[in-house]
Amino acid sequence: MSKAKMILNKDYVIGEVDKRIYGSFIEHLGRAVYGGIYEPGHPTADKYGFRQDVAAMIKELQVPIVRYPGGNFVSGYNWEDGVGPVDKRPKRTELAWMTTETNEVGTNEFFTWAKEAGTEVMMAVNLGTRGADAARNLLEYCNHPGGTYWSDLRKAHGYAQPHNIKTWCLGNEMDGPWQICAKTADEYGRLACETAKVMKWVDPTIELVACGSSNSAMPTFAQWEATVLEHTYEHVDYVSLHTYYGNRDNDTANFLARSMDMDAFIKSVISTCDYVKAKKRSKKKINLSFDEWNVWFHSNEADKKVERWSVAPHQLEDEYNFEDALLVGSMLITLLKNADRVKMACLAQLVNVIAPIMTENNGAAWKQTIYYPYLHASVFGRGTVLNPAVKSPLHDTKDFTDVPYIDAAAVIGDDKNEITVFAVNRNMEENITLDIELNGFGQFEVIEHIVLEHSDVKAVNTKSNPNNVVPNTNGNAAIEDGNVKTDLKKLSWNVIRLRKVK
């Protein structure tokens, strides 16, 4: 059996985890809203029409923030369509996804849902067909206490208290030719700068996210970030990153190595941010919002058959398998490894649309395979990320060299009494023994060793078999001579929880 080693020292840290790193995303797309979080006729629906079976699964995840309402959708969205009496709201052709938007759910309804779900809202403004004026009006509507046109309109709509939404995205993927009213970096940078200025004049307490490249393969990548930040650096707080991975060529080893691409993407954007900081002689640090990330490819062919102008069709409904969960686990580990600069992230998306939770209209809800690493990281991965030395056997894949079989991160809780190690064994053939050396922490004991494993990398969870791929607590992590020793099963996601002995 191959061996790997992880050395942890209490004084060597990467940075504190901002809980918003475990955020998610709900767009007006497919059945994310209608038939996802919202289905008035469902047996579990509350008085607002929100499905409580779905809400329970979301609360279990402890999602801290949810991006809304898009996504590509926001670049053609008139926010005024989604407020006021529901029976007077217009139906619109939705050009991002070629569907019909009923506007039955809008800003106030989503805020109500978020409050019930125990999460905050990350609101996006339309910098496609609209601009600074609509953005400042929406902010005034949401956050101003009263005595002005838009804040008093919110009160007239039944919301006396301001929503106090503190995180705002300045558009979405504005470099993409698929985007409604896509822009050059200079065009977007100027618009984002002026929009940021007026929004912070309305509410100086908000934080703003500027659009980075839609992905690292964009021909303008890095130059886009540099140009946009040249315009916006002193007015925004974050720059966004988006990435999705797929296994179209059915090469599991190469697929599971793609988190290395994610890590390289993050480090490139950090370098670009710091270049602009140096160029401007600024003392301000721009952090990262990785506000779209996931596996996305299973539904591509099915989506070509969606009927145009339908309402809430089955779109982007990827059925995730076991190997997808392993990559999602490694992507979460990658976010933790960069917690000093990645302060927000959104698994895209939350319900039905490339999501950890699936539903049947007027029926059941169930957890996809990717639900479990997301759950474990969100619940157990809060505190400070330790900076480990990891020595692992390496392998090469089609696109990557020197890929460590063991991908791992460790988080120590705020009270310093618990340490959680997250680890993926990418080896397809054999288990690997992992020794975890604990330096300077005192004496610890094992609480539990959670394992997500399956003999079939293509295994999925379905409505009829929702527990096909679920975690167990049969891991064998144990304390030996003050350190941790364990066997990590081949192709497995592992959560090793340690507690200080008093």
N, C-alpha and C positions, 0 to 999 in steps of 0.2 A: 504494500500500500504506500502510495506517495505521501510525502509530508509537507506541511506548510507551517509557518510561524508568524504570529502577530505579537508585536511588543507594544504595550501601552504604558505610558508614563503620565502621572497625574499633572505634571507641569507642561506637557506638550499638547497643545490644543490648536485646533483650526479656527474655531469661533463659536459663538452662541447660535443656536438654532432659532431663527424667527419662525414662530408657529405658522406663519402664512406660507411657508415653504410647502405645506400640505394642503394648499388650496385646490379648488376645482373650478369647473366652468359649465355654465348652462347658457346655450345659445338658442335663439328662436330658429331651430333647425330640426327637421324630422319630428320625432316624438320626445324630444328632450323636455319641452314644456307641456304640450298638449298630449296627454296619455302617459307622460312621464311623472313630473312632480305634480301635475294638475289634471284632474279628471273628476269633474263634479258628480258624475253618476256612479262612481266606483263605490263599492260597499264600505271601503275604509275612508272615504272622503270626509273631511271636516266641513265646517260651515262655510269655509272659503273655497272649497272645492279641491283642496290639496290632499293627495293620497297619503294616509298615515302609515301604510305598510312601507312605502318608499321612504318617508320621513324617518322612520325608526332605523332603517339601514344607514341613512345619512348621518343620523345622530351617533350611531355606533362608530362611524368613521371619525367623528370629532373634526369635521371639516371646518377650518377657521375662517375661510373667505371663499366666495364664489364670484367669478367673473361673469358679467352680464351686460347687454343682451347679445353680444357677439364680440369677436368673430366677424366673418364676412358680412353677416346680416346687418351689422351696425352702420356700414358705409352707405346704406340706402334708407336708414330708419329715421322717420320723423317721430321723435319721442312724444310729441303732443297727441299723436294718434292713440297712444296707450294710456291716457289719463282721462278722468271724467266718467260720466255715465257709460257703462259698458254697451248698452243698447244703441248708443249714438256714435260709437267708434267705427271708423271706416275699415273695410276690408281692402287690402292692398296687394298688388302683384309684388312678390318678393323676388328680386332679381338675382340675389346671391345664390339662391338654391332653387329658383324657378318654381316656387310654390305660392300659395295664397296665404297671406297672414291675416288672421281675424282680429288681432289686437285685443282679444279677450283678456289676456294677461299683459300688464304693462308695469311701469315703474313702481307704483304703489302696491300692486298685488305681489310683485316679486319681493319688495321690501318686507311685506307681511310674512311671506313664506320664509324668507331668510331669518327673520326674528324667531319664528316658530321652530326652525331647524337649528337654531343656536349658532348661526354663522353670520359673518359680515358680508357686505356687498362690495365688489370691485366693479365700479360702473365704467362702461366705455362710452365715449361720445363720438358722434359721427363727424369725421373729418374727410369724408368722401364727397357726398352731395351737399354737405353743409359745412359749418365752420364755427368760428369763435362766438358768434352771436347766439346760435342755438345752444352751444355748450355752456355759456355763462347763464343762459336762461334756465337750463335744466339744473344746473348747480344751485341757482337761487331757489328754484322750485323745491329741491330736495333739502337744502341745508339752511336757508335763511329763516330766522324765527318768525317773522311776520312783518306786516306793515308795508309791503311792496306788492306789486302786481302779481308776480309769480308765486311768492310765498303765500299770499292770501288766496290765490287760486288753489294751492295745495290744501289749505284749510277748508275751502269751500268743497273740496272733493272728499272731505271727511278725515283729514290727517292734520290735527291741530299742532302736533309736535313735529319739528323737523326730523328728517331721517338721519342727518349727520353722517353721510357717507364720506369716508376719509380717503379712499383710494380710487383714483380715476385714470383710465387709459385714454391717451390722446389718439384715438383711431385704432385701426387694425390693419396690419400687413399692407401698408400703403405702397410698398415697392412692387407688389404683385400685379401682373397684368390681368389677373382674374378679378381684381378688386374693382368695385364700383368707384369710378373717378380716381384710379391709381395716379400716383404722382412721382416726380423725380425727387431725389434726395433734397435738393434745394427748395423745390416747391413745398414739400412736406415740412422740411425744417423751418421754413419761414412761417407757415401756417401754425405748426405746433408751438413755436415760440410765442406768437401773438395770442394764441388760445390759452397757453399756460399763463401768460401774464394776466389776462383778464380774469381767468378762473381764480388765481391766487389773490387777485384784488377783491373778488367776491368773498372768498373764504381762504384766508392765509394758512389755515391749519391742514389743508389737504395735501396729499402726496400725489405726484403725477408720474405716469409711465409713458415714455416716448417709444414709438415703434422702432424696433430694430429690424433687421432683415427677416423675411418670412422663413428662411432656413439658410443654412450655411452654404448650400449649393447655388444660391442666387448669384448671377453674374456680377452683381454690384456689392456682394457681401464685403464687409469691413469698410469699404469706401462709403457705403450708405451710412453706417454707424458714425463714421468720422465726420461726414458732412452734416448729418442731422444734429450731432452733438455740438458741432461748431456753432449752430444756430441756437440750440436750446440749453446748453450746459448749465447755465446759472439759474434756469427756470424749472428744470425737471429733477426728479429724484432717482429714477430708474430708467433703464432701457430694456426692451423686451427681447426674448428669444423664443422661437418656436421650432419644434422638430418632431417628426413622426418617423417610425421605422416599420419595415415590413420584411417578410420572409418569402418573397415572390419566387425565388429560385430554390426554395426548400432546402436551404443549407443551414442547419441548426447551429453549428459551431460558429459560422460567420455571423449569423443573426444575433447570437448571444454576446458577441463581441462589440456590438454597435454602441454600447454605452461608452466605449472609448472614443467614438466619434462625438458623442454628446459632451464628454469632458474636454476634448480639444476645442469644440465650439465655444464652450464657456470661457476657456482660457484665452481664446482669440478675442472675444468681446471684451473681457477684462482688460486685455492689452490695449485695445482700441480706446476704451474709456480713459485709461490712464495716459495714453498718448495725448488725447485732447486736453486732459487736465494739465499735463506738462506744458503743452503749447499755449494754453491760456494763463499759465502761472496761477492756477486756481488752487485754493485750499480745500475745495469741496470734492467729495468722493461720490461718484455715481455707482450705485449698486445695480444688480440684475434682477429682473422679473421674468422667470422662465414660465410665462403664462399660457403656453400650450405645449404639452408633451404627452406622448403615448405611442402605442403600436396602432397603426392604421393601414390596413390594406385588404382585409378579408371581404369587405363589402363593396369594393370598387366596381366589380362587374354588375352586381345587383343594382347599384345606384344608377347605372346607365339606363335602366328600364323603368325608373320612377316616372309616373305620369305628370307632365307639366301642369302647374297651377292647382295641384291637389292640396288638400289641407292636412297638415301633420302626417305625411306619408312615412313609411318605413325607410329611412335614409341613414346611411353610415352606421348600420347596426351590425358592427363586427361581433362575431361569436369568438370569444377569446379562448385559446387553448392553454395547456400547461406551459409550453415554452414561452408564450407571451408573458405569463406571470413571472417567469424567471428573468426575462429582460426588463420588465417593469421594476422588479426588485433591484436589478443592477442600476437602473436609471435613478431610483430613489437613493441608492448608495452614492451615486455620482453627485446628486444634489447635496447630500450631506458632506461629501468631500470638499465641496465648494461653498460651504455655509458662511464663510467669512464675507462672500460677495453676493451669493444668490440668497436674497432675502424674501422673495416671493416666488411661488411656482403654482401652476394650475394643471392638474391632471385633466386632460381634455378627452371626453367630457364626463358628466356625472351620472346621467340616467339615459339609457337606450342608445344614444348617439356616441359611438366609440367609448363605451362606458363600463364601469365596474358593476352597475346595477341595471338589470333588464326587467321589463314589465310586459304583461299581456293586457291589452285593452279590456277593461272590465274583469280582469282576472288576476293572476298571481304576479308576484315579483320575486326575483332570485338574484343571487350573487354570482357574478362571473369569476373566473380564475384570478383575474388581476385585482379583485377586491381585497384579497388577503394580504399581499405585501403592502398595499396602500394602507390597509387597516393597521398592520403591525407597526409600520414606520410612523404613522400619525399618532398612535396611542403611546408607543414606547420610545419614540425618537425625539423627545423634547429635552432640552438642556443644553449642554456644551459638547460639540463634536471634538473628540480626541484626535490627535495626529499620530496615527500608528506607523510603525515600521512593519511592513508585510513582506515576507519572503514566500513566494509561491512557485510551484512548477509552471513553466510557460509553454505555450503552443502558438502556432501560426494558423491563420485562416486565409481565405481567399483575399480579403481586403485588409487584414490586420496582421502585424507581426508582434511577437513577444506579448501575447495575451496571457495574463495570469489566470490560471484555473480558478483561484480563489479571489473573489472580489468582495471586499469587506470594509465596513465602517463601524465605529463605536461611539456611543453617546453616553455621557455621564449626566445623571439627573441634577437638577438645580440644588437639591439638598445633599448631593455627593454620596448618597447612600445606595444608589442603584446604577449599574452600568449595563447597557444593552449593546450587544454585538450583533450586527446584521451581516450575513455572509451568503454569497451564492457560490456553489460549486458548479463550474461550467463543464467539468469533465463528463463526457458522455459514457465513459467506459468504467470508471472506478471511483470508489470512495477515496477521500483524502483525509488523513489525520491532521488536525489543526491544534497546535499548541499556542495558547494565549498567555503571554507573560504579563503579569500585573506588577508594575513597579511603583511603589510609594502610596498605594491606595489603602493599605491595611488589609485585614482579612475579609474575604468575601465568600459567599456560598451561592450555589446555583438555585435560582427560583424555578426556572423551567427552561427547556430547550424545545422550541416550536420548530417543526419541520413541515414544509410543503413539498411533497414528492409525488411522483406517479410514474408508472412503468411505461406509459404512452405519452410522448411529448405532444401529441395532437388531441389529447383528452380534453373535453369541454364540460361545462355545467349547463344544463338545460332546464326548462320548466319541469319536465318529467323526471329528470335526474339532477336535481340541484346540488347534490352533495357528492358528485363524482370526484371532484378535485377540491379537497378541503385539507386544512392543516391538521397535524397531530402533535402530540407532546411526547413523542417517543424518542426524541434525541437523547444521546448518551453523554452530553457535556457533564463533566465532573471536576471537582477541585482535587488536584494532586500537588502536594508540596507548595501550596499557596498559589498555584497557577491553574489555568483551565486546560483540560485536554478533552478533545472530542473527535469523533469521526463524522465528517460531513458526507452525507450520501451523494452518490453521483447525481448530477442534475437536480439540485435541491436548493430551496430557499430556507435559510436558517435564522432564527431569532433566539439568541442565548441571553437570558436575563439573569443578572447577578445582583446580589444584595449584600450590603456590608453587615458583618457579624458584630453585634453590639456586645 
